[in-house]
Amino acid sequence: MYFAALLARNENGWQASEPDLDDVETLGDLSDLARAAIAEEETVLVFIEQEDAWFGVIRVDGEEDPRIYVSDAAAAARSSYGEILLTDELLGRDPEDPLDDLVDLDGTEDGDDDDADEDVVPGPTEDHVPAGPLGEAGLLSDLGMSDKELLDLSGDGALTGEALGEIAEAIGCADVLEAVR
């Protein structure tokens, strides 16, 4: 089960809502959804959680690129919402070359038969996603949660389903988060 919340910070404090993620397919879509919730230069956080598996925090400040933290990248990679957050940049990969789609793993063009290599097992792929936290652990430090505190919530066995509540408590918006939960 997933939970998502959009927390917008303005001069009056935090406001929370439950975003509709049905039409969100990319990080750009998620960023646009966050930006639509606030005035120009204010901060928006998007919390996404898959119960007891992983959580992600996306921070959008005005027109700046979103900043991302994921508690367990390998777990998130097995999730449709997690895949949105695990961009090539975050994973340290080069974006795929469109010409790669024209060549099979055995080096032949699509549709060509190469019977000599039928029993060859492909080597490691670039699709490997590391287990554990990934992203910018300091993205909430100016709001009241240090990178160490955020990393501690992601540690082995520490994810209890209450991580987002602990984050919200640290940054001063636990009451508004609880209202949408």
N, C-alpha and C positions, 0 to 999 in steps of 0.2 A: 504494500500500500504506500502511496506517495502523499506527501503533504508539501504544499508550496504557499509561500506568503510573500507579499510585496510590501516592504516597509519604506515609506517616504518620509524624509526628514525635512521639516520646514521651520520657519521662525516660531511656530507654536508647539513644536515637539514632533513626535513621531505619529504617523497615521499608517494603519495596516489594512490590507485587503487581501483577499484570496484571488490570485490572478487566474484567468482562463488560459491554460496552456495548450488548448486543443489545436490552435493554429500556429504554434511555435515549433519551427523545424530547425532553426539555426540560432547561433549565439546572437547574430544580428537581429533576428526577430525578437529574442528575449530582451535585448538591449532597447529596442524600439518600444516594447511594451512597458519597460521600466521608465523610459523617458517620458512617455505619454502620461505618467501618473504624477508628474511634478512640474514645477516651474523650471526655468532655464538652467540655473547653476546649482540646484539643490542635489542632495545625495539620496539615492535609492538603493536599497538592498533587496535582493531576491534570495529567499531561502528556499532550497529544495531538499527534501529528505525522503529517502526510501527507508522505511521502518527498520531499525536495527542493522542496516547494511552500510549506508553512507549518507553524507550530507554535503551540500554545496552552498557556498555563499558567493553571490555575484554582486559586485558594487559598481554602480554607474553614477558618475559625477558629471553632470552636464553632457557635453559632446565628446568627452574623453573616452578612450577605449575602455571597455569594461575590464575590471580586475576580478580574478576568479580564484577561489580556493575550493578544493575538493578533498574530503576527509580520507577517501580510499579510491584512488583512480581505477584500480582493477575492478572493484565492485561496481563503480559507476559506469565502466565501459560495458557492462552487461545490462545496462538500463537505457531505455530510449531517451529519458531526460538527461542522464549522465553523459551520453554520447554527444549531446548538444554542447556541454561544457568542455569536453576534452578535445579542444581544437588542436590542429597541427602545431601551432605556435606553443601552446601549453605543454604539449608532449615533446617539444624539441625536434619535430620532424619538418622536413621541407615539404611544402604542398606537392601533391602528386603531379607529375608531368602528364599532361593529357595524352602524350604519345605512348605512355606506358600501357594504356588500354588497348593499343593495337598489337601488342606482342604478348604471347602466352608465356608462362613461366619457363617453358623449355626453349624459348627464343624464337619460336616460329610465329608467323603471323596468324591471327585468328582464322580458323577454318582449315589451316594446313595440318596434315597428319604427319606425325613423326613417330612411327612405331618403335624406333630404336630406344626411345626414352620413356616407354610406357611404365616401367617399374621404378623410375627414379622418384624418390621422395623429395619434395621441395625442402630447401633449407629454412632457417628461421626467417620469419617475415618481419616487416616493419610495423606490423599491427600490435606488437608487444606493448602492453601498458603496465607500468610499474605498480606494484601493490603499495598501499600506504598513501599518505598525504601528498598532494601535488598542487602547485599554484603559489599564490602570494599570501603567505601566512600573516603578514603584517598589514593586510588590507583594512583591519578594524582598529589598529593601534591608536589612531587619533580620535576614535570614538569611545575608547575605554577598555578595549580588550587587546592585550599584548599578543604577539605572535606565539610566545611560549604557551600562553593559556589556550589559544586556539589549537595548537599542535597537541597539547595534552588531551583535549577532547577527542582527538583523532587517534590516539595511541592504541596499542593492542588491548582489546577488550574494554576500552573506555567508552565506546559508543553504545549508549544505553537507550537511545530514543529521546533523550532529554537534552541533547547537545544544543539544539536550536534555542531551547528555553534558557540554557545557561549563557549562551551568546547574547540573547535578548536582555537578560538580567544585567550582564556586564555593560552593555551599551545604553541601558536605560529605557528599554521599550518592551519589557516583559508583559506588562498589562495589555498593550495593544496587540501583541502577538497572540497572547492567550485568547483575546476576543475573537480572533479569526480561526483559531484552532478548534 
